[in-house]
Structure formats: structure tokens, C-alpha cells
Amino acid sequence: MQPFTTLSGIAAPLLRDDVNTDQICPVLPLRILDPDYAAQLFLRWRRNADGSENADFVLNQPQFRQSRILVAGRNFGSGSARESAAWAISAFGIRCIVARSFGELFRGNCIRNGILPVALSTGQSDALEESVLKTNGAEPFTVDLAACRIICPDGVAFTFEIDPADRAALLEGLDEIGLTLKYAADIAAWEKHCRKQQPWLQTMTRNPADRVDIS
């Protein structure tokens, strides 16, 4: 997972409430072995019924095609826990979502996939949305995770809060496995201690007679 320190990029306004994970990334047919998750992002909104591009959708507009920041409404990422919603956002190139609130399961999936979810207060959200709409993709916004600040093109900054463990994971670019491996020496020491104190646990074998035949 790529570390997240400072991000500068175009901010796209998707100012809708209750955007769920099925709208973010519709369920893919099981026969697709190597899906294009970037193409799946908001597929039903980005494409018309005939498959043509919906020119009115924000991410199809020329100034927002390379957006790195998505500004959304309340309860973004509600619904099922499908991790493909986070995969689609990451594949498109978006690394930060700023919303009024998030679906909790989706928020966790974002952290695990190197995407920074930022929830702002009502007043901050109103001001940021106004700035994003006014800028209209002409200038980049900056997200500084180390300082926990979002900086608008005009210099106005918003401070945000994030769980310290989530912040550390993003700054270091570590998922749960990476975070666990930071304690590899301690784990090895504990295993060595267990082998010494409880050697019978290391040599236990199953009785062949207990084998269950499931054929």
C-alpha cells in the first residue's frame, strides 16, 4: 500500500447524500476474472442506458477526469461492506474522500486500501463545498495528513481529526498484515517462550481415528 503523506490534486464535487457501495461499484459478473475497477466506478451514473458516456456526470467532465479528491455529502459509502467500492475509487486515482459522514464499513475499507476518508463538520463542509464549486477544477486542493489539514487554492485551511492508528497506517502505507509484521520480533519471542513453557502444544498431533471422511 502506498504511503499517504501529502496529496495535491483536483477536487470533484459529488454532493449527494446516502451514496451506497452498490452505486459506487456495481456487482460484477463472476465470470470476469480481471475486472477494470476504474471503469466500474459509478458505472450506472457515468454511462447511459445505451452504454454511451453521460456527459453531465461530474467525473466525465473534462476538468474532473483526473480528480484525486472527491467531495461528497452525508453517509457516503453506506450499504454493504463490499471492498470493491474502495478498489474502484483507488483504481480511478482518487486517494482522498471528504464527506459529511461515512458508512462505517466503507470507511474501514478505505483505510485498508490507502484512501483517506475525512469527515468535516457542517460549517467546514459548507465552506469546502463552496470553494470546490467556485474553483471548478481550475486549481488543486492540498490534503496534508501529517498536519491533518485541507488547504484550498486561496489558502483557506480546514483542520480535521482522524483516529491515530488509522493515521499511522496511512502515513506508513501499512495494512493489517504490515502493521502486524512491525511486531514480528515480539511475536517470535512469544512463540519461543511458549515452546519453552508449553512444549506439548508444539508436538500435539491429531489421532488418525478422529479423521472425518468428507468424500
Salt bridges, closest charged atoms under 4 A:
ASP17 OD2 - ARG74 NH1 3.66
ASP22 OD2 - ARG44 NH1 2.79
ASP22 OD1 - ARG82 NH1 2.93
GLU53 OE2 - ARG65 NH2 2.49
ASP126 OD1 - ARG100 NH2 2.49
GLU129 OE2 - ARG100 NE 3.13
ASP166 OD2 - ARG107 NH1 3.07
GLU172 OE1 - LYS182 NZ 3.26
GLU176 OE2 - ARG112 NH1 3.38
